[in-house]
Amino acid sequence: MRREIPMVIATIAALYTFVIQVSHHGWQTGWLATTDLWMAFLSAVAFLLGALNLARIHITNIRRKREHWPY
């Protein structure tokens, strides 16, 4: 269940975006602009969180300095 819910949400969002991009109706242009802004914002946040997580993991490993560690 922990995997299925995010997969369903992502699938619905992808299908919604695809349908909006393919069909060009006047009432959908507002939704398209809004979803484009949200997707840009969320991808920037995801990129930032990934960079912070990667930095946290590497900083933790550097601080441990185990025996026979090459650095």
PDB file of N, CA, C and O in Angstrom:
ATOM      1  N   MET A   1       0.807  -1.189   0.000  1.00  0.00           N
ATOM      2  CA  MET A   1       0.000   0.000   0.000  1.00  0.00           C
ATOM      3  C   MET A   1       0.862   1.270   0.000  1.00  0.00           C
ATOM      4  O   MET A   1       0.456   2.297  -0.545  1.00  0.00           O
ATOM      5  N   ARG A   2       2.037   1.200   0.604  1.00  0.00           N
ATOM      6  CA  ARG A   2       2.917   2.366   0.625  1.00  0.00           C
ATOM      7  C   ARG A   2       3.435   2.700  -0.766  1.00  0.00           C
ATOM      8  O   ARG A   2       3.734   3.860  -1.050  1.00  0.00           O
ATOM      9  N   ARG A   3       3.543   1.717  -1.623  1.00  0.00           N
ATOM     10  CA  ARG A   3       4.026   1.959  -2.985  1.00  0.00           C
ATOM     11  C   ARG A   3       2.895   2.286  -3.944  1.00  0.00           C
ATOM     12  O   ARG A   3       3.076   3.066  -4.879  1.00  0.00           O
ATOM     13  N   GLU A   4       1.750   1.706  -3.721  1.00  0.00           N
ATOM     14  CA  GLU A   4       0.661   1.844  -4.676  1.00  0.00           C
ATOM     15  C   GLU A   4       0.095   3.261  -4.715  1.00  0.00           C
ATOM     16  O   GLU A   4      -0.200   3.774  -5.795  1.00  0.00           O
ATOM     17  N   ILE A   5      -0.060   3.894  -3.569  1.00  0.00           N
ATOM     18  CA  ILE A   5      -0.660   5.232  -3.535  1.00  0.00           C
ATOM     19  C   ILE A   5       0.190   6.252  -4.294  1.00  0.00           C
ATOM     20  O   ILE A   5      -0.360   6.978  -5.122  1.00  0.00           O
ATOM     21  N   PRO A   6       1.506   6.344  -4.056  1.00  0.00           N
ATOM     22  CA  PRO A   6       2.297   7.282  -4.859  1.00  0.00           C
ATOM     23  C   PRO A   6       2.307   6.941  -6.348  1.00  0.00           C
ATOM     24  O   PRO A   6       2.338   7.838  -7.191  1.00  0.00           O
ATOM     25  N   MET A   7       2.282   5.651  -6.674  1.00  0.00           N
ATOM     26  CA  MET A   7       2.250   5.258  -8.081  1.00  0.00           C
ATOM     27  C   MET A   7       0.943   5.691  -8.744  1.00  0.00           C
ATOM     28  O   MET A   7       0.952   6.154  -9.884  1.00  0.00           O
ATOM     29  N   VAL A   8      -0.168   5.544  -8.045  1.00  0.00           N
ATOM     30  CA  VAL A   8      -1.460   5.958  -8.592  1.00  0.00           C
ATOM     31  C   VAL A   8      -1.487   7.473  -8.779  1.00  0.00           C
ATOM     32  O   VAL A   8      -1.949   7.963  -9.809  1.00  0.00           O
ATOM     33  N   ILE A   9      -0.993   8.214  -7.789  1.00  0.00           N
ATOM     34  CA  ILE A   9      -0.963   9.676  -7.895  1.00  0.00           C
ATOM     35  C   ILE A   9      -0.083  10.113  -9.063  1.00  0.00           C
ATOM     36  O   ILE A   9      -0.467  10.996  -9.829  1.00  0.00           O
ATOM     37  N   ALA A  10       1.085   9.506  -9.204  1.00  0.00           N
ATOM     38  CA  ALA A  10       1.988   9.862 -10.302  1.00  0.00           C
ATOM     39  C   ALA A  10       1.380   9.509 -11.658  1.00  0.00           C
ATOM     40  O   ALA A  10       1.525  10.268 -12.616  1.00  0.00           O
ATOM     41  N   THR A  11       0.707   8.375 -11.745  1.00  0.00           N
ATOM     42  CA  THR A  11       0.074   7.972 -12.999  1.00  0.00           C
ATOM     43  C   THR A  11      -1.049   8.928 -13.381  1.00  0.00           C
ATOM     44  O   THR A  11      -1.171   9.319 -14.542  1.00  0.00           O
ATOM     45  N   ILE A  12      -1.861   9.299 -12.408  1.00  0.00           N
ATOM     46  CA  ILE A  12      -2.949  10.244 -12.683  1.00  0.00           C
ATOM     47  C   ILE A  12      -2.388  11.592 -13.120  1.00  0.00           C
ATOM     48  O   ILE A  12      -2.896  12.198 -14.064  1.00  0.00           O
ATOM     49  N   ALA A  13      -1.348  12.063 -12.445  1.00  0.00           N
ATOM     50  CA  ALA A  13      -0.739  13.346 -12.811  1.00  0.00           C
ATOM     51  C   ALA A  13      -0.140  13.285 -14.211  1.00  0.00           C
ATOM     52  O   ALA A  13      -0.264  14.239 -14.979  1.00  0.00           O
ATOM     53  N   ALA A  14       0.508  12.174 -14.548  1.00  0.00           N
ATOM     54  CA  ALA A  14       1.105  12.037 -15.876  1.00  0.00           C
ATOM     55  C   ALA A  14       0.028  11.985 -16.961  1.00  0.00           C
ATOM     56  O   ALA A  14       0.156  12.638 -17.997  1.00  0.00           O
ATOM     57  N   LEU A  15      -1.016  11.221 -16.727  1.00  0.00           N
ATOM     58  CA  LEU A  15      -2.103  11.151 -17.708  1.00  0.00           C
ATOM     59  C   LEU A  15      -2.793  12.502 -17.866  1.00  0.00           C
ATOM     60  O   LEU A  15      -3.122  12.907 -18.981  1.00  0.00           O
ATOM     61  N   TYR A  16      -3.009  13.189 -16.769  1.00  0.00           N
ATOM     62  CA  TYR A  16      -3.622  14.518 -16.814  1.00  0.00           C
ATOM     63  C   TYR A  16      -2.770  15.472 -17.641  1.00  0.00           C
ATOM     64  O   TYR A  16      -3.288  16.179 -18.506  1.00  0.00           O
ATOM     65  N   THR A  17      -1.472  15.493 -17.380  1.00  0.00           N
ATOM     66  CA  THR A  17      -0.571  16.378 -18.113  1.00  0.00           C
ATOM     67  C   THR A  17      -0.539  16.017 -19.593  1.00  0.00           C
ATOM     68  O   THR A  17      -0.531  16.901 -20.450  1.00  0.00           O
ATOM     69  N   PHE A  18      -0.521  14.729 -19.894  1.00  0.00           N
ATOM     70  CA  PHE A  18      -0.508  14.289 -21.289  1.00  0.00           C
ATOM     71  C   PHE A  18      -1.777  14.724 -22.018  1.00  0.00           C
ATOM     72  O   PHE A  18      -1.711  15.245 -23.131  1.00  0.00           O
ATOM     73  N   VAL A  19      -2.916  14.511 -21.396  1.00  0.00           N
ATOM     74  CA  VAL A  19      -4.190  14.874 -22.033  1.00  0.00           C
ATOM     75  C   VAL A  19      -4.269  16.378 -22.243  1.00  0.00           C
ATOM     76  O   VAL A  19      -4.724  16.828 -23.294  1.00  0.00           O
ATOM     77  N   ILE A  20      -3.839  17.155 -21.275  1.00  0.00           N
ATOM     78  CA  ILE A  20      -3.864  18.618 -21.402  1.00  0.00           C
ATOM     79  C   ILE A  20      -2.935  19.062 -22.536  1.00  0.00           C
ATOM     80  O   ILE A  20      -3.289  19.960 -23.301  1.00  0.00           O
ATOM     81  N   GLN A  21      -1.758  18.451 -22.656  1.00  0.00           N
ATOM     82  CA  GLN A  21      -0.808  18.840 -23.695  1.00  0.00           C
ATOM     83  C   GLN A  21      -1.314  18.472 -25.089  1.00  0.00           C
ATOM     84  O   GLN A  21      -1.082  19.207 -26.049  1.00  0.00           O
ATOM     85  N   VAL A  22      -1.997  17.350 -25.199  1.00  0.00           N
ATOM     86  CA  VAL A  22      -2.447  16.869 -26.509  1.00  0.00           C
ATOM     87  C   VAL A  22      -3.696  17.609 -26.982  1.00  0.00           C
ATOM     88  O   VAL A  22      -3.787  17.988 -28.150  1.00  0.00           O
ATOM     89  N   SER A  23      -4.647  17.813 -26.093  1.00  0.00           N
ATOM     90  CA  SER A  23      -5.885  18.493 -26.489  1.00  0.00           C
ATOM     91  C   SER A  23      -5.788  19.967 -26.123  1.00  0.00           C
ATOM     92  O   SER A  23      -5.500  20.313 -24.977  1.00  0.00           O
ATOM     93  N   HIS A  24      -6.025  20.821 -27.090  1.00  0.00           N
ATOM     94  CA  HIS A  24      -5.893  22.265 -26.889  1.00  0.00           C
ATOM     95  C   HIS A  24      -7.277  22.912 -26.869  1.00  0.00           C
ATOM     96  O   HIS A  24      -7.786  23.361 -27.896  1.00  0.00           O
ATOM     97  N   HIS A  25      -7.860  22.950 -25.696  1.00  0.00           N
ATOM     98  CA  HIS A  25      -9.133  23.643 -25.522  1.00  0.00           C
ATOM     99  C   HIS A  25      -8.880  24.914 -24.732  1.00  0.00           C
ATOM    100  O   HIS A  25      -7.934  24.982 -23.947  1.00  0.00           O
ATOM    101  N   GLY A  26      -9.713  25.913 -24.932  1.00  0.00           N
ATOM    102  CA  GLY A  26      -9.516  27.206 -24.305  1.00  0.00           C
ATOM    103  C   GLY A  26      -9.541  27.164 -22.785  1.00  0.00           C
ATOM    104  O   GLY A  26      -8.759  27.861 -22.139  1.00  0.00           O
ATOM    105  N   TRP A  27     -10.424  26.360 -22.202  1.00  0.00           N
ATOM    106  CA  TRP A  27     -10.549  26.338 -20.747  1.00  0.00           C
ATOM    107  C   TRP A  27      -9.376  25.632 -20.077  1.00  0.00           C
ATOM    108  O   TRP A  27      -9.181  25.775 -18.870  1.00  0.00           O
ATOM    109  N   GLN A  28      -8.596  24.877 -20.835  1.00  0.00           N
ATOM    110  CA  GLN A  28      -7.495  24.127 -20.245  1.00  0.00           C
ATOM    111  C   GLN A  28      -6.200  24.915 -20.185  1.00  0.00           C
ATOM    112  O   GLN A  28      -5.266  24.483 -19.509  1.00  0.00           O
ATOM    113  N   THR A  29      -6.102  26.042 -20.858  1.00  0.00           N
ATOM    114  CA  THR A  29      -4.834  26.771 -20.872  1.00  0.00           C
ATOM    115  C   THR A  29      -4.474  27.289 -19.489  1.00  0.00           C
ATOM    116  O   THR A  29      -3.295  27.319 -19.136  1.00  0.00           O
ATOM    117  N   GLY A  30      -5.456  27.697 -18.703  1.00  0.00           N
ATOM    118  CA  GLY A  30      -5.185  28.130 -17.332  1.00  0.00           C
ATOM    119  C   GLY A  30      -4.649  26.993 -16.479  1.00  0.00           C
ATOM    120  O   GLY A  30      -3.713  27.171 -15.700  1.00  0.00           O
ATOM    121  N   TRP A  31      -5.255  25.820 -16.636  1.00  0.00           N
ATOM    122  CA  TRP A  31      -4.791  24.649 -15.891  1.00  0.00           C
ATOM    123  C   TRP A  31      -3.390  24.240 -16.324  1.00  0.00           C
ATOM    124  O   TRP A  31      -2.573  23.824 -15.503  1.00  0.00           O
ATOM    125  N   LEU A  32      -3.121  24.360 -17.614  1.00  0.00           N
ATOM    126  CA  LEU A  32      -1.805  23.985 -18.131  1.00  0.00           C
ATOM    127  C   LEU A  32      -0.725  24.886 -17.558  1.00  0.00           C
ATOM    128  O   LEU A  32       0.334  24.406 -17.153  1.00  0.00           O
ATOM    129  N   ALA A  33      -0.980  26.177 -17.520  1.00  0.00           N
ATOM    130  CA  ALA A  33      -0.002  27.112 -16.959  1.00  0.00           C
ATOM    131  C   ALA A  33       0.216  26.834 -15.476  1.00  0.00           C
ATOM    132  O   ALA A  33       1.348  26.872 -14.994  1.00  0.00           O
ATOM    133  N   THR A  34      -0.860  26.555 -14.760  1.00  0.00           N
ATOM    134  CA  THR A  34      -0.748  26.275 -13.325  1.00  0.00           C
ATOM    135  C   THR A  34       0.029  24.994 -13.077  1.00  0.00           C
ATOM    136  O   THR A  34       0.910  24.959 -12.218  1.00  0.00           O
ATOM    137  N   THR A  35      -0.285  23.946 -13.816  1.00  0.00           N
ATOM    138  CA  THR A  35       0.422  22.683 -13.605  1.00  0.00           C
ATOM    139  C   THR A  35       1.882  22.785 -14.030  1.00  0.00           C
ATOM    140  O   THR A  35       2.746  22.162 -13.413  1.00  0.00           O
ATOM    141  N   ASP A  36       2.170  23.555 -15.064  1.00  0.00           N
ATOM    142  CA  ASP A  36       3.567  23.754 -15.463  1.00  0.00           C
ATOM    143  C   ASP A  36       4.360  24.442 -14.363  1.00  0.00           C
ATOM    144  O   ASP A  36       5.496  24.060 -14.081  1.00  0.00           O
ATOM    145  N   LEU A  37       3.769  25.454 -13.741  1.00  0.00           N
ATOM    146  CA  LEU A  37       4.445  26.137 -12.635  1.00  0.00           C
ATOM    147  C   LEU A  37       4.659  25.202 -11.450  1.00  0.00           C
ATOM    148  O   LEU A  37       5.732  25.187 -10.848  1.00  0.00           O
ATOM    149  N   TRP A  38       3.633  24.425 -11.122  1.00  0.00           N
ATOM    150  CA  TRP A  38       3.761  23.497 -10.004  1.00  0.00           C
ATOM    151  C   TRP A  38       4.798  22.409 -10.289  1.00  0.00           C
ATOM    152  O   TRP A  38       5.560  22.027  -9.401  1.00  0.00           O
ATOM    153  N   MET A  39       4.825  21.916 -11.519  1.00  0.00           N
ATOM    154  CA  MET A  39       5.814  20.887 -11.851  1.00  0.00           C
ATOM    155  C   MET A  39       7.224  21.447 -11.785  1.00  0.00           C
ATOM    156  O   MET A  39       8.135  20.759 -11.326  1.00  0.00           O
ATOM    157  N   ALA A  40       7.425  22.674 -12.231  1.00  0.00           N
ATOM    158  CA  ALA A  40       8.745  23.300 -12.143  1.00  0.00           C
ATOM    159  C   ALA A  40       9.143  23.499 -10.684  1.00  0.00           C
ATOM    160  O   ALA A  40      10.285  23.238 -10.308  1.00  0.00           O
ATOM    161  N   PHE A  41       8.210  23.955  -9.872  1.00  0.00           N
ATOM    162  CA  PHE A  41       8.488  24.164  -8.451  1.00  0.00           C
ATOM    163  C   PHE A  41       8.807  22.850  -7.751  1.00  0.00           C
ATOM    164  O   PHE A  41       9.789  22.759  -7.014  1.00  0.00           O
ATOM    165  N   LEU A  42       7.986  21.835  -7.976  1.00  0.00           N
ATOM    166  CA  LEU A  42       8.199  20.549  -7.309  1.00  0.00           C
ATOM    167  C   LEU A  42       9.480  19.866  -7.770  1.00  0.00           C
ATOM    168  O   LEU A  42      10.151  19.217  -6.968  1.00  0.00           O
ATOM    169  N   SER A  43       9.830  19.998  -9.036  1.00  0.00           N
ATOM    170  CA  SER A  43      11.083  19.397  -9.496  1.00  0.00           C
ATOM    171  C   SER A  43      12.282  20.125  -8.894  1.00  0.00           C
ATOM    172  O   SER A  43      13.293  19.489  -8.593  1.00  0.00           O
ATOM    173  N   ALA A  44      12.193  21.439  -8.712  1.00  0.00           N
ATOM    174  CA  ALA A  44      13.283  22.175  -8.063  1.00  0.00           C
ATOM    175  C   ALA A  44      13.422  21.763  -6.606  1.00  0.00           C
ATOM    176  O   ALA A  44      14.539  21.602  -6.115  1.00  0.00           O
ATOM    177  N   VAL A  45      12.312  21.590  -5.912  1.00  0.00           N
ATOM    178  CA  VAL A  45      12.347  21.149  -4.514  1.00  0.00           C
ATOM    179  C   VAL A  45      12.910  19.734  -4.422  1.00  0.00           C
ATOM    180  O   VAL A  45      13.710  19.446  -3.531  1.00  0.00           O
ATOM    181  N   ALA A  46      12.504  18.851  -5.328  1.00  0.00           N
ATOM    182  CA  ALA A  46      13.016  17.482  -5.320  1.00  0.00           C
ATOM    183  C   ALA A  46      14.516  17.458  -5.585  1.00  0.00           C
ATOM    184  O   ALA A  46      15.243  16.691  -4.955  1.00  0.00           O
ATOM    185  N   PHE A  47      14.984  18.287  -6.506  1.00  0.00           N
ATOM    186  CA  PHE A  47      16.416  18.371  -6.797  1.00  0.00           C
ATOM    187  C   PHE A  47      17.182  18.864  -5.572  1.00  0.00           C
ATOM    188  O   PHE A  47      18.242  18.330  -5.247  1.00  0.00           O
ATOM    189  N   LEU A  48      16.651  19.877  -4.896  1.00  0.00           N
ATOM    190  CA  LEU A  48      17.291  20.408  -3.697  1.00  0.00           C
ATOM    191  C   LEU A  48      17.336  19.363  -2.589  1.00  0.00           C
ATOM    192  O   LEU A  48      18.368  19.200  -1.939  1.00  0.00           O
ATOM    193  N   LEU A  49      16.237  18.658  -2.366  1.00  0.00           N
ATOM    194  CA  LEU A  49      16.215  17.619  -1.339  1.00  0.00           C
ATOM    195  C   LEU A  49      17.185  16.489  -1.666  1.00  0.00           C
ATOM    196  O   LEU A  49      17.837  15.957  -0.768  1.00  0.00           O
ATOM    197  N   GLY A  50      17.287  16.123  -2.925  1.00  0.00           N
ATOM    198  CA  GLY A  50      18.240  15.091  -3.325  1.00  0.00           C
ATOM    199  C   GLY A  50      19.672  15.521  -3.086  1.00  0.00           C
ATOM    200  O   GLY A  50      20.488  14.730  -2.612  1.00  0.00           O
ATOM    201  N   ALA A  51      19.988  16.772  -3.411  1.00  0.00           N
ATOM    202  CA  ALA A  51      21.342  17.285  -3.183  1.00  0.00           C
ATOM    203  C   ALA A  51      21.661  17.341  -1.692  1.00  0.00           C
ATOM    204  O   ALA A  51      22.768  16.991  -1.282  1.00  0.00           O
ATOM    205  N   LEU A  52      20.705  17.778  -0.883  1.00  0.00           N
ATOM    206  CA  LEU A  52      20.924  17.822   0.567  1.00  0.00           C
ATOM    207  C   LEU A  52      21.103  16.422   1.149  1.00  0.00           C
ATOM    208  O   LEU A  52      21.952  16.216   2.016  1.00  0.00           O
ATOM    209  N   ASN A  53      20.319  15.469   0.683  1.00  0.00           N
ATOM    210  CA  ASN A  53      20.446  14.100   1.168  1.00  0.00           C
ATOM    211  C   ASN A  53      21.792  13.500   0.775  1.00  0.00           C
ATOM    212  O   ASN A  53      22.432  12.828   1.583  1.00  0.00           O
ATOM    213  N   LEU A  54      22.219  13.736  -0.448  1.00  0.00           N
ATOM    214  CA  LEU A  54      23.515  13.237  -0.903  1.00  0.00           C
ATOM    215  C   LEU A  54      24.646  13.856  -0.092  1.00  0.00           C
ATOM    216  O   LEU A  54      25.582  13.160   0.302  1.00  0.00           O
ATOM    217  N   ALA A  55      24.565  15.154   0.159  1.00  0.00           N
ATOM    218  CA  ALA A  55      25.585  15.829   0.964  1.00  0.00           C
ATOM    219  C   ALA A  55      25.591  15.286   2.388  1.00  0.00           C
ATOM    220  O   ALA A  55      26.659  15.083   2.965  1.00  0.00           O
ATOM    221  N   ARG A  56      24.416  15.049   2.961  1.00  0.00           N
ATOM    222  CA  ARG A  56      24.335  14.520   4.329  1.00  0.00           C
ATOM    223  C   ARG A  56      24.975  13.139   4.428  1.00  0.00           C
ATOM    224  O   ARG A  56      25.703  12.853   5.379  1.00  0.00           O
ATOM    225  N   ILE A  57      24.706  12.296   3.457  1.00  0.00           N
ATOM    226  CA  ILE A  57      25.275  10.946   3.469  1.00  0.00           C
ATOM    227  C   ILE A  57      26.791  11.004   3.360  1.00  0.00           C
ATOM    228  O   ILE A  57      27.488  10.311   4.101  1.00  0.00           O
ATOM    229  N   HIS A  58      27.312  11.817   2.452  1.00  0.00           N
ATOM    230  CA  HIS A  58      28.757  11.889   2.268  1.00  0.00           C
ATOM    231  C   HIS A  58      29.446  12.554   3.454  1.00  0.00           C
ATOM    232  O   HIS A  58      30.531  12.130   3.853  1.00  0.00           O
ATOM    233  N   ILE A  59      28.842  13.576   4.014  1.00  0.00           N
ATOM    234  CA  ILE A  59      29.441  14.230   5.180  1.00  0.00           C
ATOM    235  C   ILE A  59      29.488  13.272   6.360  1.00  0.00           C
ATOM    236  O   ILE A  59      30.473  13.252   7.098  1.00  0.00           O
ATOM    237  N   THR A  60      28.444  12.480   6.548  1.00  0.00           N
ATOM    238  CA  THR A  60      28.434  11.486   7.625  1.00  0.00           C
ATOM    239  C   THR A  60      29.541  10.463   7.414  1.00  0.00           C
ATOM    240  O   THR A  60      30.236  10.106   8.365  1.00  0.00           O
ATOM    241  N   ASN A  61      29.719   9.986   6.187  1.00  0.00           N
ATOM    242  CA  ASN A  61      30.774   9.009   5.909  1.00  0.00           C
ATOM    243  C   ASN A  61      32.161   9.616   6.092  1.00  0.00           C
ATOM    244  O   ASN A  61      33.071   8.933   6.562  1.00  0.00           O
ATOM    245  N   ILE A  62      32.337  10.868   5.734  1.00  0.00           N
ATOM    246  CA  ILE A  62      33.639  11.515   5.892  1.00  0.00           C
ATOM    247  C   ILE A  62      33.961  11.695   7.367  1.00  0.00           C
ATOM    248  O   ILE A  62      35.115  11.535   7.765  1.00  0.00           O
ATOM    249  N   ARG A  63      32.980  12.019   8.179  1.00  0.00           N
ATOM    250  CA  ARG A  63      33.210  12.215   9.616  1.00  0.00           C
ATOM    251  C   ARG A  63      33.570  10.920  10.330  1.00  0.00           C
ATOM    252  O   ARG A  63      34.303  10.952  11.318  1.00  0.00           O
ATOM    253  N   ARG A  64      33.073   9.782   9.856  1.00  0.00           N
ATOM    254  CA  ARG A  64      33.355   8.504  10.524  1.00  0.00           C
ATOM    255  C   ARG A  64      34.818   8.102  10.386  1.00  0.00           C
ATOM    256  O   ARG A  64      35.419   7.638  11.354  1.00  0.00           O
ATOM    257  N   LYS A  65      35.393   8.269   9.221  1.00  0.00           N
ATOM    258  CA  LYS A  65      36.788   7.924   8.923  1.00  0.00           C
ATOM    259  C   LYS A  65      37.171   6.564   9.519  1.00  0.00           C
ATOM    260  O   LYS A  65      37.906   6.487  10.504  1.00  0.00           O
ATOM    261  N   ARG A  66      36.679   5.542   8.926  1.00  0.00           N
ATOM    262  CA  ARG A  66      36.966   4.186   9.397  1.00  0.00           C
ATOM    263  C   ARG A  66      38.416   3.810   9.119  1.00  0.00           C
ATOM    264  O   ARG A  66      39.124   4.480   8.368  1.00  0.00           O
ATOM    265  N   GLU A  67      38.828   2.725   9.745  1.00  0.00           N
ATOM    266  CA  GLU A  67      40.188   2.233   9.551  1.00  0.00           C
ATOM    267  C   GLU A  67      40.354   1.753   8.111  1.00  0.00           C
ATOM    268  O   GLU A  67      39.439   1.151   7.548  1.00  0.00           O
ATOM    269  N   HIS A  68      41.510   2.015   7.515  1.00  0.00           N
ATOM    270  CA  HIS A  68      41.848   1.675   6.126  1.00  0.00           C
ATOM    271  C   HIS A  68      40.957   2.416   5.133  1.00  0.00           C
ATOM    272  O   HIS A  68      40.693   1.922   4.036  1.00  0.00           O
ATOM    273  N   TRP A  69      40.511   3.568   5.512  1.00  0.00           N
ATOM    274  CA  TRP A  69      39.693   4.383   4.621  1.00  0.00           C
ATOM    275  C   TRP A  69      40.625   5.140   3.695  1.00  0.00           C
ATOM    276  O   TRP A  69      41.574   5.755   4.180  1.00  0.00           O
ATOM    277  N   PRO A  70      40.405   5.128   2.377  1.00  0.00           N
ATOM    278  CA  PRO A  70      41.393   5.690   1.444  1.00  0.00           C
ATOM    279  C   PRO A  70      41.551   7.207   1.514  1.00  0.00           C
ATOM    280  O   PRO A  70      42.539   7.729   0.997  1.00  0.00           O
ATOM    281  N   TYR A  71      40.634   7.927   2.124  1.00  0.00           N
ATOM    282  CA  TYR A  71      40.741   9.386   2.116  1.00  0.00           C
ATOM    283  C   TYR A  71      41.150   9.878   3.467  1.00  0.00           C
ATOM    284  O   TYR A  71      41.296  11.084   3.667  1.00  0.00           O
TER     285      TYR A  71
END
